Amino acid sequence: MLKRNKLELEHVNEALKCEKLKAEEEALALCKDLDIPKDLMNTREEVFDTDLSRLKSESLDLKLRLESLVSENNQLLEKAHKAKFDLTENRRWNSSSETLD
């Protein structure tokens, strides 16, 4: 009877070992399946970081260009106001000259 119990236990033990091996193989396969999305995620994160850096740089360049254009616009407005003032003064001068003639 003990021999039979021993044989049954050995048989159950072998069956459990086989189940453990199958479970480990499945776990390994699942880990490999997870590596693909992880690699994809890492690649996309790198692309995102690169794009973010590029966009920050472009944004800074555009901000500097905008500031330059605003400054240039202000200078042109000042010149336009001065030209308008000079034109008004010239018209007054011409008008007074014509009156004197």
Biopython code that builds the backbone (N, CA, C, O; Angstrom):
import numpy as np
from Bio.PDB.StructureBuilder import StructureBuilder

atoms = [
    (1, "MET", "N", (0.811, -1.181, 0.000)),
    (1, "MET", "CA", (0.000, 0.000, 0.000)),
    (1, "MET", "C", (0.862, 1.256, 0.000)),
    (1, "MET", "O", (0.544, 2.215, -0.704)),
    (2, "LEU", "N", (1.947, 1.275, 0.773)),
    (2, "LEU", "CA", (2.856, 2.414, 0.789)),
    (2, "LEU", "C", (3.535, 2.588, -0.566)),
    (2, "LEU", "O", (3.756, 3.709, -1.024)),
    (3, "LYS", "N", (3.863, 1.463, -1.198)),
    (3, "LYS", "CA", (4.488, 1.556, -2.519)),
    (3, "LYS", "C", (3.513, 2.199, -3.505)),
    (3, "LYS", "O", (3.887, 3.040, -4.322)),
    (4, "ARG", "N", (2.256, 1.776, -3.404)),
    (4, "ARG", "CA", (1.250, 2.329, -4.302)),
    (4, "ARG", "C", (1.062, 3.821, -4.037)),
    (4, "ARG", "O", (0.960, 4.596, -4.987)),
    (5, "ASN", "N", (1.013, 4.243, -2.779)),
    (5, "ASN", "CA", (0.904, 5.660, -2.432)),
    (5, "ASN", "C", (2.123, 6.430, -2.921)),
    (5, "ASN", "O", (2.024, 7.556, -3.408)),
    (6, "LYS", "N", (3.281, 5.781, -2.773)),
    (6, "LYS", "CA", (4.518, 6.430, -3.225)),
    (6, "LYS", "C", (4.470, 6.622, -4.738)),
    (6, "LYS", "O", (4.827, 7.690, -5.237)),
    (7, "LEU", "N", (4.034, 5.600, -5.471)),
    (7, "LEU", "CA", (3.959, 5.684, -6.933)),
    (7, "LEU", "C", (2.935, 6.742, -7.346)),
    (7, "LEU", "O", (3.171, 7.516, -8.273)),
    (8, "GLU", "N", (1.810, 6.768, -6.657)),
    (8, "GLU", "CA", (0.801, 7.771, -6.978)),
    (8, "GLU", "C", (1.341, 9.178, -6.733)),
    (8, "GLU", "O", (1.134, 10.083, -7.542)),
    (9, "LEU", "N", (2.035, 9.349, -5.609)),
    (9, "LEU", "CA", (2.611, 10.659, -5.292)),
    (9, "LEU", "C", (3.682, 11.057, -6.312)),
    (9, "LEU", "O", (3.763, 12.219, -6.711)),
    (10, "GLU", "N", (4.494, 10.095, -6.727)),
    (10, "GLU", "CA", (5.506, 10.382, -7.741)),
    (10, "GLU", "C", (4.832, 10.776, -9.061)),
    (10, "GLU", "O", (5.287, 11.679, -9.763)),
    (11, "HIS", "N", (3.740, 10.077, -9.379)),
    (11, "HIS", "CA", (3.004, 10.389, -10.602)),
    (11, "HIS", "C", (2.390, 11.798, -10.512)),
    (11, "HIS", "O", (2.465, 12.570, -11.468)),
    (12, "VAL", "N", (1.797, 12.122, -9.389)),
    (12, "VAL", "CA", (1.223, 13.456, -9.182)),
    (12, "VAL", "C", (2.329, 14.499, -9.229)),
    (12, "VAL", "O", (2.162, 15.574, -9.806)),
    (13, "ASN", "N", (3.468, 14.168, -8.612)),
    (13, "ASN", "CA", (4.621, 15.082, -8.606)),
    (13, "ASN", "C", (5.087, 15.364, -10.035)),
    (13, "ASN", "O", (5.362, 16.514, -10.378)),
    (14, "GLU", "N", (5.178, 14.328, -10.868)),
    (14, "GLU", "CA", (5.580, 14.503, -12.268)),
    (14, "GLU", "C", (4.552, 15.352, -13.018)),
    (14, "GLU", "O", (4.910, 16.218, -13.816)),
    (15, "ALA", "N", (3.299, 15.094, -12.755)),
    (15, "ALA", "CA", (2.242, 15.862, -13.410)),
    (15, "ALA", "C", (2.339, 17.338, -13.006)),
    (15, "ALA", "O", (2.189, 18.228, -13.844)),
    (16, "LEU", "N", (2.588, 17.587, -11.735)),
    (16, "LEU", "CA", (2.737, 18.968, -11.250)),
    (16, "LEU", "C", (3.966, 19.643, -11.860)),
    (16, "LEU", "O", (3.929, 20.824, -12.205)),
    (17, "LYS", "N", (5.056, 18.880, -11.988)),
    (17, "LYS", "CA", (6.264, 19.428, -12.620)),
    (17, "LYS", "C", (5.979, 19.825, -14.067)),
    (17, "LYS", "O", (6.437, 20.866, -14.537)),
    (18, "CYS", "N", (5.214, 18.977, -14.770)),
    (18, "CYS", "CA", (4.852, 19.283, -16.161)),
    (18, "CYS", "C", (3.981, 20.531, -16.216)),
    (18, "CYS", "O", (4.178, 21.390, -17.075)),
    (19, "GLU", "N", (3.028, 20.634, -15.313)),
    (19, "GLU", "CA", (2.172, 21.820, -15.271)),
    (19, "GLU", "C", (2.987, 23.075, -14.968)),
    (19, "GLU", "O", (2.754, 24.143, -15.534)),
    (20, "LYS", "N", (3.967, 22.911, -14.043)),
    (20, "LYS", "CA", (4.829, 24.054, -13.702)),
    (20, "LYS", "C", (5.631, 24.494, -14.927)),
    (20, "LYS", "O", (5.745, 25.690, -15.196)),
    (21, "LEU", "N", (6.180, 23.543, -15.660)),
    (21, "LEU", "CA", (6.951, 23.867, -16.864)),
    (21, "LEU", "C", (6.076, 24.575, -17.894)),
    (21, "LEU", "O", (6.497, 25.558, -18.502)),
    (22, "LYS", "N", (4.843, 24.066, -18.089)),
    (22, "LYS", "CA", (3.922, 24.715, -19.033)),
    (22, "LYS", "C", (3.600, 26.138, -18.589)),
    (22, "LYS", "O", (3.570, 27.063, -19.400)),
    (23, "ALA", "N", (3.358, 26.299, -17.275)),
    (23, "ALA", "CA", (3.048, 27.630, -16.754)),
    (23, "ALA", "C", (4.236, 28.577, -16.940)),
    (23, "ALA", "O", (4.052, 29.743, -17.289)),
    (24, "GLU", "N", (5.450, 28.076, -16.707)),
    (24, "GLU", "CA", (6.650, 28.906, -16.901)),
    (24, "GLU", "C", (6.832, 29.263, -18.370)),
    (24, "GLU", "O", (7.213, 30.390, -18.688)),
    (25, "GLU", "N", (6.565, 28.320, -19.271)),
    (25, "GLU", "CA", (6.658, 28.598, -20.707)),
    (25, "GLU", "C", (5.634, 29.662, -21.121)),
    (25, "GLU", "O", (5.942, 30.572, -21.892)),
    (26, "GLU", "N", (4.415, 29.528, -20.594)),
    (26, "GLU", "CA", (3.389, 30.518, -20.903)),
    (26, "GLU", "C", (3.770, 31.891, -20.357)),
    (26, "GLU", "O", (3.575, 32.909, -21.021)),
    (27, "ALA", "N", (4.316, 31.908, -19.138)),
    (27, "ALA", "CA", (4.742, 33.176, -18.544)),
    (27, "ALA", "C", (5.855, 33.795, -19.375)),
    (27, "ALA", "O", (5.862, 35.005, -19.602)),
    (28, "LEU", "N", (6.794, 32.975, -19.829)),
    (28, "LEU", "CA", (7.889, 33.469, -20.671)),
    (28, "LEU", "C", (7.343, 34.015, -21.991)),
    (28, "LEU", "O", (7.789, 35.062, -22.461)),
    (29, "ALA", "N", (6.383, 33.313, -22.585)),
    (29, "ALA", "CA", (5.776, 33.780, -23.840)),
    (29, "ALA", "C", (5.055, 35.103, -23.607)),
    (29, "ALA", "O", (5.142, 36.013, -24.431)),
    (30, "LEU", "N", (4.342, 35.210, -22.485)),
    (30, "LEU", "CA", (3.651, 36.460, -22.183)),
    (30, "LEU", "C", (4.642, 37.599, -21.972)),
    (30, "LEU", "O", (4.395, 38.724, -22.405)),
    (31, "CYS", "N", (5.752, 37.315, -21.316)),
    (31, "CYS", "CA", (6.784, 38.356, -21.124)),
    (31, "CYS", "C", (7.336, 38.819, -22.465)),
    (31, "CYS", "O", (7.550, 40.011, -22.687)),
    (32, "LYS", "N", (7.566, 37.849, -23.361)),
    (32, "LYS", "CA", (8.047, 38.219, -24.696)),
    (32, "LYS", "C", (6.999, 39.047, -25.426)),
    (32, "LYS", "O", (7.331, 40.007, -26.121)),
    (33, "ASP", "N", (5.715, 38.668, -25.264)),
    (33, "ASP", "CA", (4.641, 39.438, -25.884)),
    (33, "ASP", "C", (4.580, 40.850, -25.314)),
    (33, "ASP", "O", (4.223, 41.792, -26.022)),
    (34, "LEU", "N", (4.923, 40.999, -24.047)),
    (34, "LEU", "CA", (4.932, 42.331, -23.431)),
    (34, "LEU", "C", (6.132, 43.158, -23.891)),
    (34, "LEU", "O", (6.067, 44.387, -23.912)),
    (35, "ASP", "N", (7.214, 42.495, -24.255)),
    (35, "ASP", "CA", (8.409, 43.221, -24.700)),
    (35, "ASP", "C", (8.136, 44.019, -25.970)),
    (35, "ASP", "O", (8.680, 45.109, -26.146)),
    (36, "ILE", "N", (7.303, 43.487, -26.852)),
    (36, "ILE", "CA", (7.004, 44.184, -28.110)),
    (36, "ILE", "C", (6.316, 45.522, -27.842)),
    (36, "ILE", "O", (6.759, 46.547, -28.361)),
    (37, "PRO", "N", (5.224, 45.538, -27.030)),
    (37, "PRO", "CA", (4.618, 46.844, -26.736)),
    (37, "PRO", "C", (5.556, 47.773, -25.957)),
    (37, "PRO", "O", (5.529, 48.989, -26.150)),
    (38, "LYS", "N", (6.384, 47.197, -25.076)),
    (38, "LYS", "CA", (7.335, 48.030, -24.334)),
    (38, "LYS", "C", (8.323, 48.683, -25.291)),
    (38, "LYS", "O", (8.602, 49.878, -25.189)),
    (39, "ASP", "N", (8.852, 47.890, -26.223)),
    (39, "ASP", "CA", (9.794, 48.440, -27.205)),
    (39, "ASP", "C", (9.123, 49.504, -28.050)),
    (39, "ASP", "O", (9.712, 50.551, -28.319)),
    (40, "LEU", "N", (7.899, 49.245, -28.467)),
    (40, "LEU", "CA", (7.148, 50.208, -29.265)),
    (40, "LEU", "C", (6.913, 51.483, -28.468)),
    (40, "LEU", "O", (7.060, 52.590, -28.985)),
    (41, "MET", "N", (6.544, 51.309, -27.199)),
    (41, "MET", "CA", (6.306, 52.465, -26.341)),
    (41, "MET", "C", (7.595, 53.276, -26.162)),
    (41, "MET", "O", (7.566, 54.505, -26.220)),
    (42, "ASN", "N", (8.712, 52.599, -25.948)),
    (42, "ASN", "CA", (9.993, 53.297, -25.799)),
    (42, "ASN", "C", (10.367, 54.043, -27.068)),
    (42, "ASN", "O", (10.856, 55.172, -27.011)),
    (43, "THR", "N", (10.136, 53.411, -28.214)),
    (43, "THR", "CA", (10.428, 54.067, -29.488)),
    (43, "THR", "C", (9.555, 55.301, -29.665)),
    (43, "THR", "O", (10.034, 56.364, -30.060)),
    (44, "ARG", "N", (8.263, 55.148, -29.369)),
    (44, "ARG", "CA", (7.352, 56.283, -29.508)),
    (44, "ARG", "C", (7.701, 57.387, -28.520)),
    (44, "ARG", "O", (7.559, 58.570, -28.829)),
    (45, "GLU", "N", (8.154, 57.004, -27.343)),
    (45, "GLU", "CA", (8.546, 58.014, -26.355)),
    (45, "GLU", "C", (9.766, 58.793, -26.846)),
    (45, "GLU", "O", (9.841, 60.010, -26.676)),
    (46, "GLU", "N", (10.708, 58.096, -27.448)),
    (46, "GLU", "CA", (11.887, 58.763, -28.010)),
    (46, "GLU", "C", (11.476, 59.719, -29.124)),
    (46, "GLU", "O", (11.959, 60.849, -29.191)),
    (47, "VAL", "N", (10.584, 59.262, -29.997)),
    (47, "VAL", "CA", (10.098, 60.113, -31.090)),
    (47, "VAL", "C", (9.377, 61.326, -30.520)),
    (47, "VAL", "O", (9.562, 62.447, -30.993)),
    (48, "PHE", "N", (8.551, 61.094, -29.498)),
    (48, "PHE", "CA", (7.828, 62.186, -28.856)),
    (48, "PHE", "C", (8.803, 63.206, -28.265)),
    (48, "PHE", "O", (8.636, 64.412, -28.446)),
    (49, "ASP", "N", (9.829, 62.706, -27.551)),
    (49, "ASP", "CA", (10.808, 63.612, -26.950)),
    (49, "ASP", "C", (11.543, 64.413, -28.021)),
    (49, "ASP", "O", (11.775, 65.610, -27.856)),
    (50, "THR", "N", (11.907, 63.753, -29.114)),
    (50, "THR", "CA", (12.584, 64.439, -30.213)),
    (50, "THR", "C", (11.673, 65.502, -30.825)),
    (50, "THR", "O", (12.095, 66.637, -31.050)),
    (51, "ASP", "N", (10.425, 65.126, -31.091)),
    (51, "ASP", "CA", (9.471, 66.078, -31.664)),
    (51, "ASP", "C", (9.210, 67.239, -30.719)),
    (51, "ASP", "O", (9.106, 68.388, -31.150)),
    (52, "LEU", "N", (9.104, 66.939, -29.423)),
    (52, "LEU", "CA", (8.861, 67.984, -28.436)),
    (52, "LEU", "C", (10.030, 68.975, -28.409)),
    (52, "LEU", "O", (9.820, 70.188, -28.367)),
    (53, "SER", "N", (11.242, 68.463, -28.433)),
    (53, "SER", "CA", (12.421, 69.342, -28.448)),
    (53, "SER", "C", (12.435, 70.206, -29.696)),
    (53, "SER", "O", (12.715, 71.403, -29.632)),
    (54, "ARG", "N", (12.128, 69.585, -30.841)),
    (54, "ARG", "CA", (12.106, 70.325, -32.105)),
    (54, "ARG", "C", (11.029, 71.412, -32.072)),
    (54, "ARG", "O", (11.261, 72.540, -32.505)),
    (55, "LEU", "N", (9.865, 71.063, -31.559)),
    (55, "LEU", "CA", (8.772, 72.037, -31.503)),
    (55, "LEU", "C", (9.075, 73.173, -30.523)),
    (55, "LEU", "O", (8.705, 74.321, -30.771)),
    (56, "LYS", "N", (9.738, 72.861, -29.421)),
    (56, "LYS", "CA", (10.136, 73.918, -28.486)),
    (56, "LYS", "C", (11.115, 74.864, -29.153)),
    (56, "LYS", "O", (11.020, 76.082, -29.000)),
    (57, "SER", "N", (12.053, 74.298, -29.893)),
    (57, "SER", "CA", (13.034, 75.118, -30.602)),
    (57, "SER", "C", (12.348, 75.987, -31.651)),
    (57, "SER", "O", (12.634, 77.180, -31.756)),
    (58, "GLU", "N", (11.443, 75.390, -32.430)),
    (58, "GLU", "CA", (10.715, 76.153, -33.445)),
    (58, "GLU", "C", (9.870, 77.241, -32.797)),
    (58, "GLU", "O", (9.768, 78.350, -33.321)),
    (59, "SER", "N", (9.268, 76.923, -31.664)),
    (59, "SER", "CA", (8.439, 77.899, -30.955)),
    (59, "SER", "C", (9.287, 79.086, -30.499)),
    (59, "SER", "O", (8.873, 80.239, -30.619)),
    (60, "LEU", "N", (10.470, 78.792, -29.977)),
    (60, "LEU", "CA", (11.366, 79.866, -29.543)),
    (60, "LEU", "C", (11.787, 80.717, -30.738)),
    (60, "LEU", "O", (11.814, 81.945, -30.654)),
    (61, "ASP", "N", (12.118, 80.058, -31.854)),
    (61, "ASP", "CA", (12.495, 80.795, -33.068)),
    (61, "ASP", "C", (11.351, 81.694, -33.539)),
    (61, "ASP", "O", (11.569, 82.849, -33.907)),
    (62, "LEU", "N", (10.131, 81.153, -33.523)),
    (62, "LEU", "CA", (8.979, 81.947, -33.952)),
    (62, "LEU", "C", (8.720, 83.109, -32.996)),
    (62, "LEU", "O", (8.343, 84.197, -33.431)),
    (63, "LYS", "N", (8.917, 82.888, -31.712)),
    (63, "LYS", "CA", (8.729, 83.959, -30.732)),
    (63, "LYS", "C", (9.732, 85.087, -30.985)),
    (63, "LYS", "O", (9.373, 86.264, -30.971)),
    (64, "LEU", "N", (10.992, 84.711, -31.217)),
    (64, "LEU", "CA", (12.017, 85.722, -31.494)),
    (64, "LEU", "C", (11.720, 86.458, -32.798)),
    (64, "LEU", "O", (11.912, 87.670, -32.891)),
    (65, "ARG", "N", (11.254, 85.726, -33.795)),
    (65, "ARG", "CA", (10.912, 86.358, -35.083)),
    (65, "ARG", "C", (9.733, 87.318, -34.900)),
    (65, "ARG", "O", (9.723, 88.415, -35.458)),
    (66, "LEU", "N", (8.749, 86.894, -34.118)),
    (66, "LEU", "CA", (7.590, 87.745, -33.860)),
    (66, "LEU", "C", (8.015, 89.022, -33.142)),
    (66, "LEU", "O", (7.568, 90.114, -33.493)),
    (67, "GLU", "N", (8.878, 88.882, -32.137)),
    (67, "GLU", "CA", (9.356, 90.066, -31.420)),
    (67, "GLU", "C", (10.104, 91.006, -32.365)),
    (67, "GLU", "O", (9.962, 92.226, -32.282)),
    (68, "SER", "N", (10.896, 90.429, -33.258)),
    (68, "SER", "CA", (11.625, 91.226, -34.233)),
    (68, "SER", "C", (10.669, 91.953, -35.175)),
    (68, "SER", "O", (10.859, 93.132, -35.473)),
    (69, "LEU", "N", (9.642, 91.243, -35.641)),
    (69, "LEU", "CA", (8.675, 91.867, -36.546)),
    (69, "LEU", "C", (7.857, 92.951, -35.846)),
    (69, "LEU", "O", (7.540, 93.976, -36.450)),
    (70, "VAL", "N", (7.517, 92.728, -34.580)),
    (70, "VAL", "CA", (6.784, 93.751, -33.829)),
    (70, "VAL", "C", (7.655, 94.994, -33.674)),
    (70, "VAL", "O", (7.177, 96.119, -33.826)),
    (71, "SER", "N", (8.927, 94.785, -33.374)),
    (71, "SER", "CA", (9.857, 95.908, -33.240)),
    (71, "SER", "C", (9.987, 96.653, -34.574)),
    (71, "SER", "O", (9.953, 97.883, -34.616)),
    (72, "GLU", "N", (10.137, 95.893, -35.650)),
    (72, "GLU", "CA", (10.247, 96.497, -36.978)),
    (72, "GLU", "C", (8.962, 97.257, -37.323)),
    (72, "GLU", "O", (9.015, 98.345, -37.896)),
    (73, "ASN", "N", (7.816, 96.683, -36.973)),
    (73, "ASN", "CA", (6.537, 97.335, -37.230)),
    (73, "ASN", "C", (6.444, 98.657, -36.461)),
    (73, "ASN", "O", (5.988, 99.666, -37.000)),
    (74, "ASN", "N", (6.880, 98.640, -35.203)),
    (74, "ASN", "CA", (6.863, 99.875, -34.405)),
    (74, "ASN", "C", (7.757, 100.950, -35.021)),
    (74, "ASN", "O", (7.390, 102.125, -35.050)),
    (75, "GLN", "N", (8.923, 100.549, -35.512)),
    (75, "GLN", "CA", (9.826, 101.503, -36.161)),
    (75, "GLN", "C", (9.176, 102.080, -37.419)),
    (75, "GLN", "O", (9.264, 103.279, -37.682)),
    (76, "LEU", "N", (8.519, 101.204, -38.195)),
    (76, "LEU", "CA", (7.849, 101.679, -39.410)),
    (76, "LEU", "C", (6.704, 102.623, -39.068)),
    (76, "LEU", "O", (6.480, 103.609, -39.770)),
    (77, "LEU", "N", (5.978, 102.326, -37.994)),
    (77, "LEU", "CA", (4.904, 103.234, -37.571)),
    (77, "LEU", "C", (5.456, 104.602, -37.180)),
    (77, "LEU", "O", (4.879, 105.637, -37.515)),
    (78, "GLU", "N", (6.579, 104.591, -36.466)),
    (78, "GLU", "CA", (7.211, 105.864, -36.090)),
    (78, "GLU", "C", (7.623, 106.648, -37.335)),
    (78, "GLU", "O", (7.418, 107.860, -37.409)),
    (79, "LYS", "N", (8.209, 105.946, -38.318)),
    (79, "LYS", "CA", (8.606, 106.605, -39.559)),
    (79, "LYS", "C", (7.379, 107.149, -40.294)),
    (79, "LYS", "O", (7.413, 108.253, -40.836)),
    (80, "ALA", "N", (6.301, 106.372, -40.310)),
    (80, "ALA", "CA", (5.078, 106.814, -40.984)),
    (80, "ALA", "C", (4.513, 108.053, -40.296)),
    (80, "ALA", "O", (4.098, 108.992, -40.975)),
    (81, "HIS", "N", (4.487, 108.075, -38.970)),
    (81, "HIS", "CA", (3.998, 109.249, -38.245)),
    (81, "HIS", "C", (4.874, 110.466, -38.525)),
    (81, "HIS", "O", (4.377, 111.577, -38.704)),
    (82, "LYS", "N", (6.210, 110.234, -38.560)),
    (82, "LYS", "CA", (7.126, 111.336, -38.842)),
    (82, "LYS", "C", (6.908, 111.852, -40.264)),
    (82, "LYS", "O", (6.891, 113.060, -40.498)),
    (83, "ALA", "N", (6.740, 110.918, -41.215)),
    (83, "ALA", "CA", (6.512, 111.325, -42.601)),
    (83, "ALA", "C", (5.192, 112.091, -42.723)),
    (83, "ALA", "O", (5.110, 113.071, -43.463)),
    (84, "LYS", "N", (4.174, 111.652, -42.009)),
    (84, "LYS", "CA", (2.886, 112.348, -42.036)),
    (84, "LYS", "C", (3.031, 113.747, -41.444)),
    (84, "LYS", "O", (2.489, 114.716, -41.975)),
    (85, "PHE", "N", (3.769, 113.841, -40.334)),
    (85, "PHE", "CA", (4.003, 115.142, -39.709)),
    (85, "PHE", "C", (4.775, 116.051, -40.656)),
    (85, "PHE", "O", (4.422, 117.217, -40.832)),
    (86, "ASP", "N", (5.852, 115.503, -41.279)),
    (86, "ASP", "CA", (6.653, 116.285, -42.225)),
    (86, "ASP", "C", (5.804, 116.737, -43.411)),
    (86, "ASP", "O", (5.943, 117.868, -43.875)),
    (87, "LEU", "N", (4.926, 115.862, -43.903)),
    (87, "LEU", "CA", (4.060, 116.213, -45.019)),
    (87, "LEU", "C", (3.121, 117.352, -44.628)),
    (87, "LEU", "O", (2.915, 118.290, -45.398)),
    (88, "THR", "N", (2.561, 117.262, -43.439)),
    (88, "THR", "CA", (1.672, 118.334, -42.957)),
    (88, "THR", "C", (2.437, 119.645, -42.862)),
    (88, "THR", "O", (1.942, 120.690, -43.283)),
    (89, "GLU", "N", (3.649, 119.591, -42.306)),
    (89, "GLU", "CA", (4.471, 120.800, -42.182)),
    (89, "GLU", "C", (4.820, 121.367, -43.555)),
    (89, "GLU", "O", (4.771, 122.580, -43.757)),
    (90, "ASN", "N", (5.174, 120.491, -44.501)),
    (90, "ASN", "CA", (5.503, 120.950, -45.857)),
    (90, "ASN", "C", (4.305, 121.597, -46.531)),
    (90, "ASN", "O", (4.444, 122.601, -47.230)),
    (91, "ARG", "N", (3.125, 121.019, -46.318)),
    (91, "ARG", "CA", (1.914, 121.607, -46.910)),
    (91, "ARG", "C", (1.652, 122.990, -46.322)),
    (91, "ARG", "O", (1.278, 123.921, -47.035)),
    (92, "ARG", "N", (1.853, 123.107, -45.013)),
    (92, "ARG", "CA", (1.674, 124.430, -44.385)),
    (92, "ARG", "C", (2.672, 125.423, -44.962)),
    (92, "ARG", "O", (2.324, 126.566, -45.260)),
    (93, "TRP", "N", (3.921, 124.977, -45.118)),
    (93, "TRP", "CA", (4.959, 125.857, -45.656)),
    (93, "TRP", "C", (4.617, 126.271, -47.078)),
    (93, "TRP", "O", (4.710, 127.443, -47.442)),
    (94, "ASN", "N", (4.217, 125.275, -47.880)),
    (94, "ASN", "CA", (3.840, 125.573, -49.265)),
    (94, "ASN", "C", (2.645, 126.492, -49.311)),
    (94, "ASN", "O", (2.597, 127.418, -50.122)),
    (95, "SER", "N", (1.684, 126.246, -48.451)),
    (95, "SER", "CA", (0.477, 127.072, -48.417)),
    (95, "SER", "C", (0.819, 128.514, -48.030)),
    (95, "SER", "O", (0.307, 129.467, -48.617)),
    (96, "SER", "N", (1.697, 128.651, -47.027)),
    (96, "SER", "CA", (2.068, 130.014, -46.618)),
    (96, "SER", "C", (2.928, 130.689, -47.693)),
    (96, "SER", "O", (2.845, 131.904, -47.873)),
    (97, "SER", "N", (3.747, 129.916, -48.404)),
    (97, "SER", "CA", (4.556, 130.460, -49.489)),
    (97, "SER", "C", (3.672, 130.948, -50.616)),
    (97, "SER", "O", (3.911, 132.011, -51.189)),
    (98, "GLU", "N", (2.662, 130.179, -50.930)),
    (98, "GLU", "CA", (1.739, 130.571, -51.995)),
    (98, "GLU", "C", (0.971, 131.836, -51.607)),
    (98, "GLU", "O", (0.680, 132.673, -52.461)),
    (99, "THR", "N", (0.649, 131.972, -50.343)),
    (99, "THR", "CA", (-0.053, 133.135, -49.859)),
    (99, "THR", "C", (0.811, 134.369, -49.983)),
    (99, "THR", "O", (0.318, 135.442, -50.331)),
    (100, "LEU", "N", (2.111, 134.229, -49.701)),
    (100, "LEU", "CA", (3.032, 135.341, -49.797)),
    (100, "LEU", "C", (3.266, 135.772, -51.239)),
    (100, "LEU", "O", (3.526, 136.945, -51.506)),
    (101, "ASP", "N", (3.175, 134.848, -52.143)),
    (101, "ASP", "CA", (3.411, 135.191, -53.557)),
    (101, "ASP", "C", (2.250, 135.983, -54.030)),
    (101, "ASP", "O", (2.212, 136.391, -55.191)),
]
sb = StructureBuilder()
sb.init_structure("model")
sb.init_model(0)
sb.init_chain("A")
sb.init_seg("    ")
for serial, (resi, resn, name, xyz) in enumerate(atoms, 1):
    if name == "N":
        sb.init_residue(resn, " ", resi, " ")
    sb.init_atom(name, np.array(xyz, "f"), 0.0, 1.0, " ", f" {name:<3s}", serial, name[0])
structure = sb.get_structure()
